[in-house]
Amino acid sequence: MAQTEPSVTPKFEDPKFGFNYYAERLNGRAAMIGFFLTLGIEYLTGKGLLTWLGLQ
């Protein structure tokens, strides 16, 4: 008895939470924005971020 391949590929919905393409892309963009804002704060104030936040 030979096995046959299905003729239709089932369509699954993207997961609503967890590791998915949209969440990872959004997280990467937020990280880039945060990094450049940190560089801007350090450049404008002349102090590091920890000093600006009062942690050092």
mmCIF entry with sequence, helices, sheets and N, C-alpha, C, O atoms, coordinates in Angstrom:
data_MODEL
# 
_entry.id   MODEL 
# 
_entity.id                         1 
_entity.type                       polymer 
_entity.pdbx_number_of_molecules   1 
# 
_entity_poly.entity_id                      1 
_entity_poly.type                           'polypeptide(L)' 
_entity_poly.nstd_linkage                   no 
_entity_poly.nstd_monomer                   no 
_entity_poly.pdbx_seq_one_letter_code       MAQTEPSVTPKFEDPKFGFNYYAERLNGRAAMIGFFLTLGIEYLTGKGLLTWLGLQ 
_entity_poly.pdbx_seq_one_letter_code_can   MAQTEPSVTPKFEDPKFGFNYYAERLNGRAAMIGFFLTLGIEYLTGKGLLTWLGLQ 
_entity_poly.pdbx_strand_id                 A 
# 
loop_
_entity_poly_seq.entity_id 
_entity_poly_seq.num 
_entity_poly_seq.mon_id 
_entity_poly_seq.hetero 
1 1  MET n 
1 2  ALA n 
1 3  GLN n 
1 4  THR n 
1 5  GLU n 
1 6  PRO n 
1 7  SER n 
1 8  VAL n 
1 9  THR n 
1 10 PRO n 
1 11 LYS n 
1 12 PHE n 
1 13 GLU n 
1 14 ASP n 
1 15 PRO n 
1 16 LYS n 
1 17 PHE n 
1 18 GLY n 
1 19 PHE n 
1 20 ASN n 
1 21 TYR n 
1 22 TYR n 
1 23 ALA n 
1 24 GLU n 
1 25 ARG n 
1 26 LEU n 
1 27 ASN n 
1 28 GLY n 
1 29 ARG n 
1 30 ALA n 
1 31 ALA n 
1 32 MET n 
1 33 ILE n 
1 34 GLY n 
1 35 PHE n 
1 36 PHE n 
1 37 LEU n 
1 38 THR n 
1 39 LEU n 
1 40 GLY n 
1 41 ILE n 
1 42 GLU n 
1 43 TYR n 
1 44 LEU n 
1 45 THR n 
1 46 GLY n 
1 47 LYS n 
1 48 GLY n 
1 49 LEU n 
1 50 LEU n 
1 51 THR n 
1 52 TRP n 
1 53 LEU n 
1 54 GLY n 
1 55 LEU n 
1 56 GLN n 
# 
_struct_asym.id          A 
_struct_asym.entity_id   1 
# 
loop_
_struct_conf.conf_type_id 
_struct_conf.id 
_struct_conf.pdbx_PDB_helix_id 
_struct_conf.beg_label_comp_id 
_struct_conf.beg_label_asym_id 
_struct_conf.beg_label_seq_id 
_struct_conf.pdbx_beg_PDB_ins_code 
_struct_conf.end_label_comp_id 
_struct_conf.end_label_asym_id 
_struct_conf.end_label_seq_id 
_struct_conf.pdbx_end_PDB_ins_code 
_struct_conf.beg_auth_comp_id 
_struct_conf.beg_auth_asym_id 
_struct_conf.beg_auth_seq_id 
_struct_conf.end_auth_comp_id 
_struct_conf.end_auth_asym_id 
_struct_conf.end_auth_seq_id 
_struct_conf.pdbx_PDB_helix_class 
_struct_conf.details 
_struct_conf.pdbx_PDB_helix_length 
HELX_P HELX_P1 AA1 TYR A 21 ? THR A 45 ? TYR A 21 THR A 45 1 ? 25 
HELX_P HELX_P2 AA2 LEU A 49 ? TRP A 52 ? LEU A 49 TRP A 52 1 ? 4  
# 
_struct_conf_type.id          HELX_P 
_struct_conf_type.criteria    ? 
_struct_conf_type.reference   ? 
# 
loop_
_atom_site.group_PDB 
_atom_site.id 
_atom_site.type_symbol 
_atom_site.label_atom_id 
_atom_site.label_alt_id 
_atom_site.label_comp_id 
_atom_site.label_asym_id 
_atom_site.label_entity_id 
_atom_site.label_seq_id 
_atom_site.pdbx_PDB_ins_code 
_atom_site.Cartn_x 
_atom_site.Cartn_y 
_atom_site.Cartn_z 
_atom_site.occupancy 
_atom_site.B_iso_or_equiv 
_atom_site.pdbx_formal_charge 
_atom_site.auth_seq_id 
_atom_site.auth_comp_id 
_atom_site.auth_asym_id 
_atom_site.auth_atom_id 
_atom_site.pdbx_PDB_model_num 
ATOM 1   N N  . MET A 1 1  ? 0.846  -1.178 0.000  1.00 0.00 ? 1  MET A N  1 
ATOM 2   C CA . MET A 1 1  ? 0.000  0.000  0.000  1.00 0.00 ? 1  MET A CA 1 
ATOM 3   C C  . MET A 1 1  ? 0.892  1.242  0.000  1.00 0.00 ? 1  MET A C  1 
ATOM 4   O O  . MET A 1 1  ? 1.674  1.433  0.931  1.00 0.00 ? 1  MET A O  1 
ATOM 5   N N  . ALA A 1 2  ? 0.790  2.069  -1.003 1.00 0.00 ? 2  ALA A N  1 
ATOM 6   C CA . ALA A 1 2  ? 1.617  3.263  -1.136 1.00 0.00 ? 2  ALA A CA 1 
ATOM 7   C C  . ALA A 1 2  ? 0.949  4.454  -0.447 1.00 0.00 ? 2  ALA A C  1 
ATOM 8   O O  . ALA A 1 2  ? -0.271 4.617  -0.483 1.00 0.00 ? 2  ALA A O  1 
ATOM 9   N N  . GLN A 1 3  ? 1.779  5.266  0.172  1.00 0.00 ? 3  GLN A N  1 
ATOM 10  C CA . GLN A 1 3  ? 1.249  6.471  0.810  1.00 0.00 ? 3  GLN A CA 1 
ATOM 11  C C  . GLN A 1 3  ? 1.205  7.597  -0.211 1.00 0.00 ? 3  GLN A C  1 
ATOM 12  O O  . GLN A 1 3  ? 2.107  7.728  -1.039 1.00 0.00 ? 3  GLN A O  1 
ATOM 13  N N  . THR A 1 4  ? 0.173  8.395  -0.153 1.00 0.00 ? 4  THR A N  1 
ATOM 14  C CA . THR A 1 4  ? 0.054  9.526  -1.068 1.00 0.00 ? 4  THR A CA 1 
ATOM 15  C C  . THR A 1 4  ? 0.223  10.834 -0.292 1.00 0.00 ? 4  THR A C  1 
ATOM 16  O O  . THR A 1 4  ? -0.095 10.919 0.894  1.00 0.00 ? 4  THR A O  1 
ATOM 17  N N  . GLU A 1 5  ? 0.715  11.817 -0.972 1.00 0.00 ? 5  GLU A N  1 
ATOM 18  C CA . GLU A 1 5  ? 0.888  13.140 -0.372 1.00 0.00 ? 5  GLU A CA 1 
ATOM 19  C C  . GLU A 1 5  ? -0.442 13.884 -0.392 1.00 0.00 ? 5  GLU A C  1 
ATOM 20  O O  . GLU A 1 5  ? -1.217 13.732 -1.337 1.00 0.00 ? 5  GLU A O  1 
ATOM 21  N N  . PRO A 1 6  ? -0.719 14.684 0.633  1.00 0.00 ? 6  PRO A N  1 
ATOM 22  C CA . PRO A 1 6  ? -1.966 15.458 0.630  1.00 0.00 ? 6  PRO A CA 1 
ATOM 23  C C  . PRO A 1 6  ? -1.942 16.496 -0.489 1.00 0.00 ? 6  PRO A C  1 
ATOM 24  O O  . PRO A 1 6  ? -0.886 17.032 -0.824 1.00 0.00 ? 6  PRO A O  1 
ATOM 25  N N  . SER A 1 7  ? -3.101 16.773 -1.060 1.00 0.00 ? 7  SER A N  1 
ATOM 26  C CA . SER A 1 7  ? -3.177 17.723 -2.171 1.00 0.00 ? 7  SER A CA 1 
ATOM 27  C C  . SER A 1 7  ? -3.334 19.161 -1.686 1.00 0.00 ? 7  SER A C  1 
ATOM 28  O O  . SER A 1 7  ? -3.088 20.099 -2.445 1.00 0.00 ? 7  SER A O  1 
ATOM 29  N N  . VAL A 1 8  ? -3.739 19.343 -0.433 1.00 0.00 ? 8  VAL A N  1 
ATOM 30  C CA . VAL A 1 8  ? -3.944 20.689 0.107  1.00 0.00 ? 8  VAL A CA 1 
ATOM 31  C C  . VAL A 1 8  ? -3.133 20.826 1.386  1.00 0.00 ? 8  VAL A C  1 
ATOM 32  O O  . VAL A 1 8  ? -3.166 19.949 2.249  1.00 0.00 ? 8  VAL A O  1 
ATOM 33  N N  . THR A 1 9  ? -2.400 21.936 1.503  1.00 0.00 ? 9  THR A N  1 
ATOM 34  C CA . THR A 1 9  ? -1.657 22.213 2.721  1.00 0.00 ? 9  THR A CA 1 
ATOM 35  C C  . THR A 1 9  ? -2.557 22.974 3.690  1.00 0.00 ? 9  THR A C  1 
ATOM 36  O O  . THR A 1 9  ? -3.137 23.991 3.310  1.00 0.00 ? 9  THR A O  1 
ATOM 37  N N  . PRO A 1 10 ? -2.686 22.509 4.927  1.00 0.00 ? 10 PRO A N  1 
ATOM 38  C CA . PRO A 1 10 ? -3.558 23.214 5.870  1.00 0.00 ? 10 PRO A CA 1 
ATOM 39  C C  . PRO A 1 10 ? -2.984 24.582 6.216  1.00 0.00 ? 10 PRO A C  1 
ATOM 40  O O  . PRO A 1 10 ? -1.767 24.751 6.292  1.00 0.00 ? 10 PRO A O  1 
ATOM 41  N N  . LYS A 1 11 ? -3.861 25.552 6.424  1.00 0.00 ? 11 LYS A N  1 
ATOM 42  C CA . LYS A 1 11 ? -3.445 26.902 6.790  1.00 0.00 ? 11 LYS A CA 1 
ATOM 43  C C  . LYS A 1 11 ? -3.650 27.075 8.284  1.00 0.00 ? 11 LYS A C  1 
ATOM 44  O O  . LYS A 1 11 ? -4.771 26.991 8.786  1.00 0.00 ? 11 LYS A O  1 
ATOM 45  N N  . PHE A 1 12 ? -2.547 27.320 8.992  1.00 0.00 ? 12 PHE A N  1 
ATOM 46  C CA . PHE A 1 12 ? -2.605 27.533 10.426 1.00 0.00 ? 12 PHE A CA 1 
ATOM 47  C C  . PHE A 1 12 ? -2.535 29.025 10.709 1.00 0.00 ? 12 PHE A C  1 
ATOM 48  O O  . PHE A 1 12 ? -1.854 29.763 9.997  1.00 0.00 ? 12 PHE A O  1 
ATOM 49  N N  . GLU A 1 13 ? -3.231 29.469 11.736 1.00 0.00 ? 13 GLU A N  1 
ATOM 50  C CA . GLU A 1 13 ? -3.152 30.873 12.135 1.00 0.00 ? 13 GLU A CA 1 
ATOM 51  C C  . GLU A 1 13 ? -1.845 31.112 12.868 1.00 0.00 ? 13 GLU A C  1 
ATOM 52  O O  . GLU A 1 13 ? -1.316 30.213 13.522 1.00 0.00 ? 13 GLU A O  1 
ATOM 53  N N  . ASP A 1 14 ? -1.322 32.333 12.756 1.00 0.00 ? 14 ASP A N  1 
ATOM 54  C CA . ASP A 1 14 ? -0.124 32.691 13.507 1.00 0.00 ? 14 ASP A CA 1 
ATOM 55  C C  . ASP A 1 14 ? -0.457 32.692 14.990 1.00 0.00 ? 14 ASP A C  1 
ATOM 56  O O  . ASP A 1 14 ? -1.570 33.048 15.377 1.00 0.00 ? 14 ASP A O  1 
ATOM 57  N N  . PRO A 1 15 ? 0.505  32.295 15.828 1.00 0.00 ? 15 PRO A N  1 
ATOM 58  C CA . PRO A 1 15 ? 0.231  32.310 17.263 1.00 0.00 ? 15 PRO A CA 1 
ATOM 59  C C  . PRO A 1 15 ? 0.000  33.734 17.761 1.00 0.00 ? 15 PRO A C  1 
ATOM 60  O O  . PRO A 1 15 ? 0.606  34.680 17.257 1.00 0.00 ? 15 PRO A O  1 
ATOM 61  N N  . LYS A 1 16 ? -0.871 33.880 18.744 1.00 0.00 ? 16 LYS A N  1 
ATOM 62  C CA . LYS A 1 16 ? -1.203 35.200 19.267 1.00 0.00 ? 16 LYS A CA 1 
ATOM 63  C C  . LYS A 1 16 ? -0.184 35.689 20.286 1.00 0.00 ? 16 LYS A C  1 
ATOM 64  O O  . LYS A 1 16 ? -0.135 36.884 20.578 1.00 0.00 ? 16 LYS A O  1 
ATOM 65  N N  . PHE A 1 17 ? 0.624  34.796 20.830 1.00 0.00 ? 17 PHE A N  1 
ATOM 66  C CA . PHE A 1 17 ? 1.629  35.169 21.814 1.00 0.00 ? 17 PHE A CA 1 
ATOM 67  C C  . PHE A 1 17 ? 2.840  34.258 21.637 1.00 0.00 ? 17 PHE A C  1 
ATOM 68  O O  . PHE A 1 17 ? 2.785  33.266 20.911 1.00 0.00 ? 17 PHE A O  1 
ATOM 69  N N  . GLY A 1 18 ? 3.934  34.610 22.312 1.00 0.00 ? 18 GLY A N  1 
ATOM 70  C CA . GLY A 1 18 ? 5.139  33.786 22.225 1.00 0.00 ? 18 GLY A CA 1 
ATOM 71  C C  . GLY A 1 18 ? 6.051  34.245 21.103 1.00 0.00 ? 18 GLY A C  1 
ATOM 72  O O  . GLY A 1 18 ? 5.938  35.371 20.617 1.00 0.00 ? 18 GLY A O  1 
ATOM 73  N N  . PHE A 1 19 ? 6.938  33.383 20.702 1.00 0.00 ? 19 PHE A N  1 
ATOM 74  C CA . PHE A 1 19 ? 7.920  33.699 19.673 1.00 0.00 ? 19 PHE A CA 1 
ATOM 75  C C  . PHE A 1 19 ? 7.287  33.562 18.298 1.00 0.00 ? 19 PHE A C  1 
ATOM 76  O O  . PHE A 1 19 ? 7.085  32.454 17.801 1.00 0.00 ? 19 PHE A O  1 
ATOM 77  N N  . ASN A 1 20 ? 6.981  34.690 17.694 1.00 0.00 ? 20 ASN A N  1 
ATOM 78  C CA . ASN A 1 20 ? 6.514  34.677 16.316 1.00 0.00 ? 20 ASN A CA 1 
ATOM 79  C C  . ASN A 1 20 ? 7.203  35.805 15.571 1.00 0.00 ? 20 ASN A C  1 
ATOM 80  O O  . ASN A 1 20 ? 7.861  36.648 16.180 1.00 0.00 ? 20 ASN A O  1 
ATOM 81  N N  . TYR A 1 21 ? 7.056  35.822 14.274 1.00 0.00 ? 21 TYR A N  1 
ATOM 82  C CA . TYR A 1 21 ? 7.795  36.762 13.436 1.00 0.00 ? 21 TYR A CA 1 
ATOM 83  C C  . TYR A 1 21 ? 7.484  38.214 13.797 1.00 0.00 ? 21 TYR A C  1 
ATOM 84  O O  . TYR A 1 21 ? 8.402  39.026 13.909 1.00 0.00 ? 21 TYR A O  1 
ATOM 85  N N  . TYR A 1 22 ? 6.229  38.549 13.977 1.00 0.00 ? 22 TYR A N  1 
ATOM 86  C CA . TYR A 1 22 ? 5.849  39.935 14.264 1.00 0.00 ? 22 TYR A CA 1 
ATOM 87  C C  . TYR A 1 22 ? 6.391  40.391 15.614 1.00 0.00 ? 22 TYR A C  1 
ATOM 88  O O  . TYR A 1 22 ? 6.905  41.504 15.728 1.00 0.00 ? 22 TYR A O  1 
ATOM 89  N N  . ALA A 1 23 ? 6.283  39.556 16.628 1.00 0.00 ? 23 ALA A N  1 
ATOM 90  C CA . ALA A 1 23 ? 6.752  39.931 17.958 1.00 0.00 ? 23 ALA A CA 1 
ATOM 91  C C  . ALA A 1 23 ? 8.265  40.147 17.961 1.00 0.00 ? 23 ALA A C  1 
ATOM 92  O O  . ALA A 1 23 ? 8.753  41.092 18.581 1.00 0.00 ? 23 ALA A O  1 
ATOM 93  N N  . GLU A 1 24 ? 8.996  39.295 17.286 1.00 0.00 ? 24 GLU A N  1 
ATOM 94  C CA . GLU A 1 24 ? 10.453 39.436 17.251 1.00 0.00 ? 24 GLU A CA 1 
ATOM 95  C C  . GLU A 1 24 ? 10.875 40.680 16.475 1.00 0.00 ? 24 GLU A C  1 
ATOM 96  O O  . GLU A 1 24 ? 11.834 41.352 16.857 1.00 0.00 ? 24 GLU A O  1 
ATOM 97  N N  . ARG A 1 25 ? 10.174 40.992 15.395 1.00 0.00 ? 25 ARG A N  1 
ATOM 98  C CA . ARG A 1 25 ? 10.487 42.192 14.620 1.00 0.00 ? 25 ARG A CA 1 
ATOM 99  C C  . ARG A 1 25 ? 10.197 43.447 15.446 1.00 0.00 ? 25 ARG A C  1 
ATOM 100 O O  . ARG A 1 25 ? 10.989 44.389 15.442 1.00 0.00 ? 25 ARG A O  1 
ATOM 101 N N  . LEU A 1 26 ? 9.079  43.461 16.143 1.00 0.00 ? 26 LEU A N  1 
ATOM 102 C CA . LEU A 1 26 ? 8.722  44.598 16.981 1.00 0.00 ? 26 LEU A CA 1 
ATOM 103 C C  . LEU A 1 26 ? 9.721  44.768 18.125 1.00 0.00 ? 26 LEU A C  1 
ATOM 104 O O  . LEU A 1 26 ? 10.104 45.893 18.449 1.00 0.00 ? 26 LEU A O  1 
ATOM 105 N N  . ASN A 1 27 ? 10.139 43.673 18.732 1.00 0.00 ? 27 ASN A N  1 
ATOM 106 C CA . ASN A 1 27 ? 11.110 43.726 19.814 1.00 0.00 ? 27 ASN A CA 1 
ATOM 107 C C  . ASN A 1 27 ? 12.452 44.275 19.318 1.00 0.00 ? 27 ASN A C  1 
ATOM 108 O O  . ASN A 1 27 ? 13.086 45.070 20.012 1.00 0.00 ? 27 ASN A O  1 
ATOM 109 N N  . GLY A 1 28 ? 12.880 43.867 18.150 1.00 0.00 ? 28 GLY A N  1 
ATOM 110 C CA . GLY A 1 28 ? 14.134 44.369 17.593 1.00 0.00 ? 28 GLY A CA 1 
ATOM 111 C C  . GLY A 1 28 ? 14.074 45.859 17.309 1.00 0.00 ? 28 GLY A C  1 
ATOM 112 O O  . GLY A 1 28 ? 15.039 46.581 17.556 1.00 0.00 ? 28 GLY A O  1 
ATOM 113 N N  . ARG A 1 29 ? 12.948 46.319 16.794 1.00 0.00 ? 29 ARG A N  1 
ATOM 114 C CA . ARG A 1 29 ? 12.798 47.748 16.512 1.00 0.00 ? 29 ARG A CA 1 
ATOM 115 C C  . ARG A 1 29 ? 12.794 48.558 17.801 1.00 0.00 ? 29 ARG A C  1 
ATOM 116 O O  . ARG A 1 29 ? 13.402 49.627 17.858 1.00 0.00 ? 29 ARG A O  1 
ATOM 117 N N  . ALA A 1 30 ? 12.119 48.065 18.834 1.00 0.00 ? 30 ALA A N  1 
ATOM 118 C CA . ALA A 1 30 ? 12.094 48.767 20.118 1.00 0.00 ? 30 ALA A CA 1 
ATOM 119 C C  . ALA A 1 30 ? 13.494 48.827 20.724 1.00 0.00 ? 30 ALA A C  1 
ATOM 120 O O  . ALA A 1 30 ? 13.871 49.841 21.313 1.00 0.00 ? 30 ALA A O  1 
ATOM 121 N N  . ALA A 1 31 ? 14.260 47.757 20.586 1.00 0.00 ? 31 ALA A N  1 
ATOM 122 C CA . ALA A 1 31 ? 15.636 47.745 21.100 1.00 0.00 ? 31 ALA A CA 1 
ATOM 123 C C  . ALA A 1 31 ? 16.507 48.758 20.365 1.00 0.00 ? 31 ALA A C  1 
ATOM 124 O O  . ALA A 1 31 ? 17.319 49.435 20.996 1.00 0.00 ? 31 ALA A O  1 
ATOM 125 N N  . MET A 1 32 ? 16.357 48.877 19.052 1.00 0.00 ? 32 MET A N  1 
ATOM 126 C CA . MET A 1 32 ? 17.144 49.857 18.291 1.00 0.00 ? 32 MET A CA 1 
ATOM 127 C C  . MET A 1 32 ? 16.794 51.282 18.700 1.00 0.00 ? 32 MET A C  1 
ATOM 128 O O  . MET A 1 32 ? 17.678 52.126 18.844 1.00 0.00 ? 32 MET A O  1 
ATOM 129 N N  . ILE A 1 33 ? 15.507 51.549 18.886 1.00 0.00 ? 33 ILE A N  1 
ATOM 130 C CA . ILE A 1 33 ? 15.077 52.887 19.301 1.00 0.00 ? 33 ILE A CA 1 
ATOM 131 C C  . ILE A 1 33 ? 15.648 53.212 20.676 1.00 0.00 ? 33 ILE A C  1 
ATOM 132 O O  . ILE A 1 33 ? 16.151 54.314 20.894 1.00 0.00 ? 33 ILE A O  1 
ATOM 133 N N  . GLY A 1 34 ? 15.573 52.263 21.604 1.00 0.00 ? 34 GLY A N  1 
ATOM 134 C CA . GLY A 1 34 ? 16.117 52.471 22.939 1.00 0.00 ? 34 GLY A CA 1 
ATOM 135 C C  . GLY A 1 34 ? 17.614 52.710 22.929 1.00 0.00 ? 34 GLY A C  1 
ATOM 136 O O  . GLY A 1 34 ? 18.120 53.555 23.667 1.00 0.00 ? 34 GLY A O  1 
ATOM 137 N N  . PHE A 1 35 ? 18.316 51.972 22.098 1.00 0.00 ? 35 PHE A N  1 
ATOM 138 C CA . PHE A 1 35 ? 19.769 52.139 22.012 1.00 0.00 ? 35 PHE A CA 1 
ATOM 139 C C  . PHE A 1 35 ? 20.124 53.530 21.507 1.00 0.00 ? 35 PHE A C  1 
ATOM 140 O O  . PHE A 1 35 ? 21.000 54.185 22.073 1.00 0.00 ? 35 PHE A O  1 
ATOM 141 N N  . PHE A 1 36 ? 19.459 53.992 20.451 1.00 0.00 ? 36 PHE A N  1 
ATOM 142 C CA . PHE A 1 36 ? 19.771 55.310 19.907 1.00 0.00 ? 36 PHE A CA 1 
ATOM 143 C C  . PHE A 1 36 ? 19.331 56.432 20.843 1.00 0.00 ? 36 PHE A C  1 
ATOM 144 O O  . PHE A 1 36 ? 19.980 57.477 20.898 1.00 0.00 ? 36 PHE A O  1 
ATOM 145 N N  . LEU A 1 37 ? 18.241 56.231 21.575 1.00 0.00 ? 37 LEU A N  1 
ATOM 146 C CA . LEU A 1 37 ? 17.846 57.231 22.572 1.00 0.00 ? 37 LEU A CA 1 
ATOM 147 C C  . LEU A 1 37 ? 18.881 57.326 23.689 1.00 0.00 ? 37 LEU A C  1 
ATOM 148 O O  . LEU A 1 37 ? 19.182 58.420 24.168 1.00 0.00 ? 37 LEU A O  1 
ATOM 149 N N  . THR A 1 38 ? 19.420 56.194 24.102 1.00 0.00 ? 38 THR A N  1 
ATOM 150 C CA . THR A 1 38 ? 20.466 56.185 25.123 1.00 0.00 ? 38 THR A CA 1 
ATOM 151 C C  . THR A 1 38 ? 21.700 56.922 24.631 1.00 0.00 ? 38 THR A C  1 
ATOM 152 O O  . THR A 1 38 ? 22.290 57.708 25.372 1.00 0.00 ? 38 THR A O  1 
ATOM 153 N N  . LEU A 1 39 ? 22.095 56.676 23.390 1.00 0.00 ? 39 LEU A N  1 
ATOM 154 C CA . LEU A 1 39 ? 23.239 57.406 22.829 1.00 0.00 ? 39 LEU A CA 1 
ATOM 155 C C  . LEU A 1 39 ? 22.963 58.900 22.782 1.00 0.00 ? 39 LEU A C  1 
ATOM 156 O O  . LEU A 1 39 ? 23.847 59.701 23.084 1.00 0.00 ? 39 LEU A O  1 
ATOM 157 N N  . GLY A 1 40 ? 21.746 59.286 22.406 1.00 0.00 ? 40 GLY A N  1 
ATOM 158 C CA . GLY A 1 40 ? 21.375 60.699 22.355 1.00 0.00 ? 40 GLY A CA 1 
ATOM 159 C C  . GLY A 1 40 ? 21.416 61.348 23.731 1.00 0.00 ? 40 GLY A C  1 
ATOM 160 O O  . GLY A 1 40 ? 21.908 62.468 23.871 1.00 0.00 ? 40 GLY A O  1 
ATOM 161 N N  . ILE A 1 41 ? 20.911 60.666 24.740 1.00 0.00 ? 41 ILE A N  1 
ATOM 162 C CA . ILE A 1 41 ? 20.940 61.202 26.104 1.00 0.00 ? 41 ILE A CA 1 
ATOM 163 C C  . ILE A 1 41 ? 22.375 61.396 26.567 1.00 0.00 ? 41 ILE A C  1 
ATOM 164 O O  . ILE A 1 41 ? 22.706 62.434 27.141 1.00 0.00 ? 41 ILE A O  1 
ATOM 165 N N  . GLU A 1 42 ? 23.228 60.411 26.326 1.00 0.00 ? 42 GLU A N  1 
ATOM 166 C CA . GLU A 1 42 ? 24.623 60.526 26.728 1.00 0.00 ? 42 GLU A CA 1 
ATOM 167 C C  . GLU A 1 42 ? 25.329 61.658 25.983 1.00 0.00 ? 42 GLU A C  1 
ATOM 168 O O  . GLU A 1 42 ? 26.156 62.360 26.566 1.00 0.00 ? 42 GLU A O  1 
ATOM 169 N N  . TYR A 1 43 ? 25.018 61.838 24.730 1.00 0.00 ? 43 TYR A N  1 
ATOM 170 C CA . TYR A 1 43 ? 25.647 62.907 23.953 1.00 0.00 ? 43 TYR A CA 1 
ATOM 171 C C  . TYR A 1 43 ? 25.178 64.281 24.433 1.00 0.00 ? 43 TYR A C  1 
ATOM 172 O O  . TYR A 1 43 ? 25.990 65.192 24.595 1.00 0.00 ? 43 TYR A O  1 
ATOM 173 N N  . LEU A 1 44 ? 23.891 64.431 24.658 1.00 0.00 ? 44 LEU A N  1 
ATOM 174 C CA . LEU A 1 44 ? 23.357 65.740 25.042 1.00 0.00 ? 44 LEU A CA 1 
ATOM 175 C C  . LEU A 1 44 ? 23.711 66.143 26.466 1.00 0.00 ? 44 LEU A C  1 
ATOM 176 O O  . LEU A 1 44 ? 23.932 67.325 26.728 1.00 0.00 ? 44 LEU A O  1 
ATOM 177 N N  . THR A 1 45 ? 23.771 65.193 27.391 1.00 0.00 ? 45 THR A N  1 
ATOM 178 C CA . THR A 1 45 ? 24.050 65.530 28.788 1.00 0.00 ? 45 THR A CA 1 
ATOM 179 C C  . THR A 1 45 ? 25.525 65.450 29.130 1.00 0.00 ? 45 THR A C  1 
ATOM 180 O O  . THR A 1 45 ? 25.961 66.047 30.115 1.00 0.00 ? 45 THR A O  1 
ATOM 181 N N  . GLY A 1 46 ? 26.300 64.727 28.339 1.00 0.00 ? 46 GLY A N  1 
ATOM 182 C CA . GLY A 1 46 ? 27.723 64.556 28.639 1.00 0.00 ? 46 GLY A CA 1 
ATOM 183 C C  . GLY A 1 46 ? 27.960 63.565 29.765 1.00 0.00 ? 46 GLY A C  1 
ATOM 184 O O  . GLY A 1 46 ? 29.081 63.457 30.262 1.00 0.00 ? 46 GLY A O  1 
ATOM 185 N N  . LYS A 1 47 ? 26.936 62.846 30.174 1.00 0.00 ? 47 LYS A N  1 
ATOM 186 C CA . LYS A 1 47 ? 27.056 61.856 31.248 1.00 0.00 ? 47 LYS A CA 1 
ATOM 187 C C  . LYS A 1 47 ? 26.503 60.529 30.747 1.00 0.00 ? 47 LYS A C  1 
ATOM 188 O O  . LYS A 1 47 ? 25.709 60.477 29.807 1.00 0.00 ? 47 LYS A O  1 
ATOM 189 N N  . GLY A 1 48 ? 26.940 59.468 31.394 1.00 0.00 ? 48 GLY A N  1 
ATOM 190 C CA . GLY A 1 48 ? 26.437 58.152 31.042 1.00 0.00 ? 48 GLY A CA 1 
ATOM 191 C C  . GLY A 1 48 ? 25.007 57.958 31.517 1.00 0.00 ? 48 GLY A C  1 
ATOM 192 O O  . GLY A 1 48 ? 24.513 58.723 32.345 1.00 0.00 ? 48 GLY A O  1 
ATOM 193 N N  . LEU A 1 49 ? 24.353 56.953 31.001 1.00 0.00 ? 49 LEU A N  1 
ATOM 194 C CA . LEU A 1 49 ? 22.955 56.700 31.333 1.00 0.00 ? 49 LEU A CA 1 
ATOM 195 C C  . LEU A 1 49 ? 22.766 56.405 32.819 1.00 0.00 ? 49 LEU A C  1 
ATOM 196 O O  . LEU A 1 49 ? 21.813 56.891 33.428 1.00 0.00 ? 49 LEU A O  1 
ATOM 197 N N  . LEU A 1 50 ? 23.667 55.611 33.409 1.00 0.00 ? 50 LEU A N  1 
ATOM 198 C CA . LEU A 1 50 ? 23.521 55.296 34.833 1.00 0.00 ? 50 LEU A CA 1 
ATOM 199 C C  . LEU A 1 50 ? 23.649 56.545 35.703 1.00 0.00 ? 50 LEU A C  1 
ATOM 200 O O  . LEU A 1 50 ? 22.942 56.679 36.702 1.00 0.00 ? 50 LEU A O  1 
ATOM 201 N N  . THR A 1 51 ? 24.530 57.441 35.337 1.00 0.00 ? 51 THR A N  1 
ATOM 202 C CA . THR A 1 51 ? 24.661 58.698 36.071 1.00 0.00 ? 51 THR A CA 1 
ATOM 203 C C  . THR A 1 51 ? 23.434 59.547 35.876 1.00 0.00 ? 51 THR A C  1 
ATOM 204 O O  . THR A 1 51 ? 22.956 60.161 36.830 1.00 0.00 ? 51 THR A O  1 
ATOM 205 N N  . TRP A 1 52 ? 22.908 59.601 34.674 1.00 0.00 ? 52 TRP A N  1 
ATOM 206 C CA . TRP A 1 52 ? 21.711 60.390 34.368 1.00 0.00 ? 52 TRP A CA 1 
ATOM 207 C C  . TRP A 1 52 ? 20.524 59.870 35.149 1.00 0.00 ? 52 TRP A C  1 
ATOM 208 O O  . TRP A 1 52 ? 19.677 60.655 35.577 1.00 0.00 ? 52 TRP A O  1 
ATOM 209 N N  . LEU A 1 53 ? 20.442 58.556 35.346 1.00 0.00 ? 53 LEU A N  1 
ATOM 210 C CA . LEU A 1 53 ? 19.359 57.961 36.109 1.00 0.00 ? 53 LEU A CA 1 
ATOM 211 C C  . LEU A 1 53 ? 19.569 58.032 37.611 1.00 0.00 ? 53 LEU A C  1 
ATOM 212 O O  . LEU A 1 53 ? 18.666 57.700 38.379 1.00 0.00 ? 53 LEU A O  1 
ATOM 213 N N  . GLY A 1 54 ? 20.762 58.465 38.043 1.00 0.00 ? 54 GLY A N  1 
ATOM 214 C CA . GLY A 1 54 ? 21.056 58.574 39.470 1.00 0.00 ? 54 GLY A CA 1 
ATOM 215 C C  . GLY A 1 54 ? 21.469 57.259 40.111 1.00 0.00 ? 54 GLY A C  1 
ATOM 216 O O  . GLY A 1 54 ? 21.358 57.103 41.327 1.00 0.00 ? 54 GLY A O  1 
ATOM 217 N N  . LEU A 1 55 ? 21.936 56.325 39.323 1.00 0.00 ? 55 LEU A N  1 
ATOM 218 C CA . LEU A 1 55 ? 22.326 55.012 39.857 1.00 0.00 ? 55 LEU A CA 1 
ATOM 219 C C  . LEU A 1 55 ? 23.813 54.882 40.077 1.00 0.00 ? 55 LEU A C  1 
ATOM 220 O O  . LEU A 1 55 ? 24.264 53.842 40.555 1.00 0.00 ? 55 LEU A O  1 
ATOM 221 N N  . GLN A 1 56 ? 24.583 55.881 39.752 1.00 0.00 ? 56 GLN A N  1 
ATOM 222 C CA . GLN A 1 56 ? 26.034 55.777 39.912 1.00 0.00 ? 56 GLN A CA 1 
ATOM 223 C C  . GLN A 1 56 ? 26.555 56.997 40.598 1.00 0.00 ? 56 GLN A C  1 
ATOM 224 O O  . GLN A 1 56 ? 27.759 57.108 40.829 1.00 0.00 ? 56 GLN A O  1 
# 
